[in-house]
Amino acid sequence: MVRLYEVAHSRAGDKGNVTTLSLIPYDPGLYPVLCEVVTPEEVGRHLGERVVGEVVRHRMDGVGALLFVCPRAPGDTVTESLRLDAHGKSMSSALLEMEIPLEP
Amino acid sequence: MSRIRIGCGAGFAGDRIAPAVDLVRDGRLDFLALECLGERTVALALARRLRDPSAGADPLLAKRIRALAGPLAATGTRLVTNAGAADPEAAAHLAARVSAEAGAPMDVAAVVGDDVLDRIDLEQPAWEDGKPLGEHGEIVSANAYIGADALLPALETEARAVVCGRAADPSLFLAPMMSAFGWGADDWDTLARGTTVGHLLECAGQLTGGYFADPPYKTVPGLARLGYPLGEVAPDGSAVVTKLPGAGGVVDTRTVAEQLAYEVTDPSAYLTPDVAADFTGVRAERVGPDRVEVRGAVGRPRPDALKVSGGYRAGFRGEGEIGYAGRGAVRRARLAGEVVRERLGGAVRDLSIEVVGVDAMHGPQAQEGAEPYECRLRVAGRSHDREAAEAVAEEVDALYTSGPAGGGGVRVRVDEVVGVLSAGIPRDAVETAVVRVAARAAERPTDAEEG
């Protein structure tokens, strides 16, 4: 198993009660592998309690990036959230903690 | 026609000012854009305006204009900004006054008409939760995301500065491109390429290595001296994005990829008032040191309706933190949290109790190793009753003498919460207009002349 942090980088964004998370391998050759193993279902399970509902995954093949769109609870928006990180900006780091089946 | 050069000197309301001054002085820019308005910032501006009707513009605008007016005049660079926030006309008068005080008087064109509070349909569902807008609480603001078509008449006035409120971020960049190159309003592929460049530039330092460093995997040279980006835009809408050679930071295919995906919810249809841009085929290629060429977006017709961002009164939030250290720190923090919960006795329905250093960011995580040496209890609660929100802060404060041993460093705050909702409005219900504010007499020599 390999932790995503070792092979990819990510940036989180927020729109209303949605978090967007990019996932970009350092080695473009790994992009097809990430497309295969980092499924939206796995990401939803990994991110846990703050993500409610279905995670949707988009491919940006031109730059070799995956994009995960993660719904949060209705009141969990940047102005209303009770969370310390109201934007959810640190969720990129949560994604990179995920482990994938890969030879290190 | 040759390329035009557009810089981005601010990516959010609180952004740094010096990199924008450097860009104008040394970037040979045609245009400088300042993007100072997020979903949250609009709500904050509205909250300010609720307390003080004259305080709707961006609070940092005067400081930005004071620093930029001289360099803008000396280099012939034009300014486009959404720092008008909740009151573009007042912001234009402020910019005219402050630039004159700085010795470089600017004439300013304000774009008004994004405020649609008097005509928004409150029965329509909010995009966030599907419930009618009006059921969320008192709606105190509604601003339509206006596009490049609303900014173009202001650019055509040749005013030094164009100040608007809630325009879509990429439109701040697309409008100068359309103005310079004469692009048609239905040339979707070209507008999509220009929108891609605007989207990349709009968060300023986030394209040049800001919000990127993660050593040793991602290193950013000179992060403290981070330069902000500029785009060298070709007449076909492709562009090279870069930074000033002497500035800190990095522009490469990784920073471009992170920013291209940033806050995008559907890369095949990135919707702005101007176009539906498809980013999925966008390619980024390194063409020199800190120089990346971006091309490949395609466009489809713009959406029929404009997006509206609405603000509503969502009650009050009270927060408090207290720190613990040494053996048993986490145990004492948890006990303190239980004590606060019991003392509040159900007065605050929405209550969040976390231990910073353990589970505040992402909830409980599988951890290896020992407990942290120090941690902070954090309690946050929301209520429509201000006194209940205040009680959260007061009960954390009271942990000094009536909580577990060794708590220190209490910080508390209570805020009014303005919630933000999204919805749509027909284009023909939004009427924008340009208000000219003439330049005033200079009050002292410009910095540029002195320097």
Interface residues (C-beta under 8 A of the other chain):
Chain A: Y5 H9 S10 R11 G13 D14 K15 G16 N17 V18 T20 S22 I24 Y26 L47 G48 E49 R50 H58 R59 M60 D61 G62 V63 G64 A65 L67 V69 P74 G75 T77 V78 T79 E80 L82 R83 L84 D85 H87 S90 M91 S93 A94 E97
Chain B: G38 E39 R40 A43 W127 E128 D129 Q206 Y211 F212 D214 Y217 K218 T253 R254 V256 A257 E258 Q259 L260 A261 Y262 E263 V264 T265 D266 P267 S268 F279 T280 G281 V282 R283 A284 G296 A314 R317 D350 L351 S352 E354 V356 A360 M361 H362 G363 Q365 R378 A380 G381 R382 V417 V418 G419 V420 L421 S422
